[in-house]
């Protein structure tokens, strides 16, 4: 899949000077993968912290009565 992105001219110039054309897409994909993995881990850890919060868990259980109310 091809994706169009915008980057500053100065960054593009540095990229073309330092990274051979046939390596650019692979490098960008790897950088995106690293960043996504980091952000997904942060979200996982936040969700885990919420699950482990007893006070919040008790509040969420109070809302369980609405599970069968027919609202989708």
URSULKA-V289856 format. One record per residue. N is the residue number from 1. PSI is psi in degrees with one decimal (NA if undefined). Layout:
n=N psi=PSI
n=N psi=PSI
This chain:
n=1 psi=141.0
n=2 psi=142.3
n=3 psi=137.5
n=4 psi=123.9
n=5 psi=157.7
n=6 psi=133.1
n=7 psi=156.8
n=8 psi=146.6
n=9 psi=-41.2
n=10 psi=-37.2
n=11 psi=-40.2
n=12 psi=-43.3
n=13 psi=-43.6
n=14 psi=-40.8
n=15 psi=-47.4
n=16 psi=-27.9
n=17 psi=-31.3
n=18 psi=-25.1
n=19 psi=121.7
n=20 psi=146.9
n=21 psi=-40.7
n=22 psi=-2.2
n=23 psi=-9.5
n=24 psi=-50.0
n=25 psi=-43.3
n=26 psi=-42.6
n=27 psi=-45.4
n=28 psi=-42.0
n=29 psi=-41.7
n=30 psi=-41.9
n=31 psi=-42.1
n=32 psi=-43.1
n=33 psi=-44.2
n=34 psi=-44.6
n=35 psi=-42.0
n=36 psi=-42.0
n=37 psi=-43.2
n=38 psi=-46.3
n=39 psi=-38.9
n=40 psi=-37.1
n=41 psi=-41.5
n=42 psi=-41.8
n=43 psi=-41.5
n=44 psi=-45.1
n=45 psi=-36.1
n=46 psi=-43.8
n=47 psi=-40.0
n=48 psi=-42.3
n=49 psi=-39.2
n=50 psi=-43.5
n=51 psi=-32.2
n=52 psi=-7.2
n=53 psi=107.3
n=54 psi=-41.3
n=55 psi=-45.2
n=56 psi=-38.6
n=57 psi=-42.0
n=58 psi=-40.8
n=59 psi=-40.9
n=60 psi=-36.9
n=61 psi=-31.0
n=62 psi=-30.9
n=63 psi=-11.2
n=64 psi=-24.2
n=65 psi=-17.3
n=66 psi=-2.5
n=67 psi=-35.3
n=68 psi=23.2
n=69 psi=-0.9
n=70 psi=-3.6
n=71 psi=128.8
n=72 psi=NA
